[in-house]
Amino acid sequence: MTRLYDKVALIGLGLIASSMAHAMRRHGLAGEIAGHARTAETRKAALEIGIVDSVHETAADAVTGADLVVLAVPVGAMADVAQEIGPHLKPGCTITDVGSVKQAVIDAVAPHLPAGIHFVPGHPLAGTEHSGPYSGFATLFENRWWLITPLPDSAAEPTARLRALCEAMGANVEEMDAAHHDLVLAVVSHTPHLIAYTMVGVADHLRRVQQSEVIKYSASGFRDFTRIAASDPTMWRDVFLTNKEATLDILGRFTEELFVLQRAIRMGDGDKLFEYFTRTRAIRRGIIEAGQDTAAPDFGRGKAG
Amino acid sequence: MTRLYDKVALIGLGLIASSMAHAMRRHGLAGEIAGHARTAETRKAALEIGIVDSVHETAADAVTGADLVVLAVPVGAMADVAQEIGPHLKPGCTITDVGSVKQAVIDAVAPHLPAGIHFVPGHPLAGTEHSGPYSGFATLFENRWWLITPLPDSAAEPTARLRALCEAMGANVEEMDAAHHDLVLAVVSHTPHLIAYTMVGVADHLRRVQQSEVIKYSASGFRDFTRIAASDPTMWRDVFLTNKEATLDILGRFTEELFVLQRAIRMGDGDKLFEYFTRTRAIRRGIIEAGQDTAAPDFGRGKAG
């Protein structure tokens, strides 16, 4: 592979950033990788793993001379980081982020960037339930989407180069505008996560059913929910605070639908339930056909009455 | 393995019954297996796969001379089947079922059974999102729970023998009373399924986000939901109609909790969200420690912002 950037600075060294470091090293995409993390423990870990060439106590230090700066911190921390690094950015460099929400990141970061800096926001739809520098691996982005939301005045070359980087790490890249990104993600990710968190919370509260039983008999429905609900709390807090409108919109539709089904259960309206459950099957087929999952039996993890 | 029953009759030849047939054959647990399914197509398939020795157009025919009768039909069909086979059951035989709800099955089946028949209701917590005779496989029950809910007057020997059968197919067996079973399942399976169906239905309705995009970018939250929401519609309709009270109870708690989180989002109460999301992580850890799932990174299927 061709080197795409002479120096990359990773601000934040969690799952996404450490996976990018692994992938960039494996494919020779960056000449040098500098990293910054808030805690000394994380900085030490990144050096030990060997995914960065240097670590820096401040983000400002890390970005010095970098051709590409990646903001890989929780969405709520983006504004402070941008303010800190703004004056230290190399003229003409590209800056991107990996936040799960795009409009809020643009609002937080753009005002702090000097003229001549190319800001190209991005969001890799990839991850695991684990976090921290040790959770990264080089193939995390393979065959995953990486959504890029260029600004109206984004220059063509920096956007194309960032795209090439994502593709070289194995991702499929699509461009869209930030507001549309935020609505799509509210449907396919943010609201499902909130619901999963809620269901797991209900089980936790329940006194009549012992928690040990909930865990012991966690059939697929609930087990999948707990997997989702084990994701990084800071990241998800920030997602909901910063994609508030779209999430509340989808949540409103969700409770409306839920009440319709709840009423059908109460009234014993089997036809309505059957019709609804039949319709949702079609979407699943679409996802399998689109190659986003497989139809292989999910041994021991499937439906379980 | 020792043969446990000379003749087993499987009423219904879907995922669970065909998996039982595979498993009983592999371990030599039944001398002869007779099967009944409503459609000629399914009966033909079961013969072709070779999982049964004979198929019968009526359930009454299939149970003739059987030492164990397994009702593996949707919960809503149990009463009719029980009424039909009651007069044809071999005196002293054992009858069980695999329904996802237990009290409703007991109410539907018990009144139709002659004296001297041993009814031991059961529920294997195993399955995939697929259904029909071709979806079965011998290892479906391995290391899965099989809950048995004996009646107050159940005899010890028939219960112990059924237990031995389940264990020989690889399951871990626990006994509990029917009402408790139904509440536990409402928490760990039934309500999560209804929620997943609802969320997938919301996405289906959504006009601003094209369906193709929902499918294309289905990040883990939503993708896991569609997997759950692809389960057999007839089975799930019956689950909700027959475990109505417990499901409505848990649903009520769920919407209460959801409104608390929704309000926290609206008010921008990040502390509440963070505290909630931190607490739900602990339950996930419990499930991993209990061996019901693994902590291995779920490549490409985990959280995805």
Interface residues (C-beta under 8 A of the other chain):
Chain A: G76 G99 S100 H123 P124 L125 A126 G127 T128 E129 H130 S135 F137 T139 L140 E142 N143 R144 W145 L147 L183 V184 L185 V187 V188 S189 H190 T191 P192 H193 L194 I195 A196 Y197 T198 M199 V200 G201 V202 A203 D204 H205 L206 R208 V209 Q211 E213 V214 I215 K216 Y217 S218 A219 S220 G221 F222 R223 D224 F225 T226 R227 I228 A229 A230 S231 D232 P233 T234 M235 W236 R237 D238 V239 F240 L241 K244 T247 L248 I250 L251 R253 F254 T255 E257 L258 L261 Q262 I265 R266 G268 G270 L273 F274 Y276 F277 T278 R279 T280 R281 A282 I283 R284 R285 G286 I287 A290 Q292 D293 A295 P297 D298 F299 G300 R301 G302 K303 A304 G305
Chain B: G76 G99 S100 H123 P124 L125 A126 G127 T128 E129 H130 S135 F137 T139 L140 E142 N143 R144 W145 L147 L183 V184 L185 V187 V188 S189 H190 T191 P192 H193 L194 I195 A196 Y197 T198 M199 V200 G201 V202 A203 D204 H205 L206 R208 V209 Q211 S212 E213 V214 I215 K216 Y217 S218 A219 S220 G221 F222 R223 D224 F225 T226 R227 I228 A229 A230 S231 D232 P233 T234 M235 W236 R237 D238 V239 F240 L241 K244 T247 L248 I250 L251 R253 F254 T255 E257 L258 L261 Q262 I265 R266 G268 G270 L273 F274 Y276 F277 T278 R279 T280 R281 A282 I283 R284 R285 G286 I287 A290 Q292 D293 A295 P297 D298 F299 G300 R301 G302 K303 A304 G305
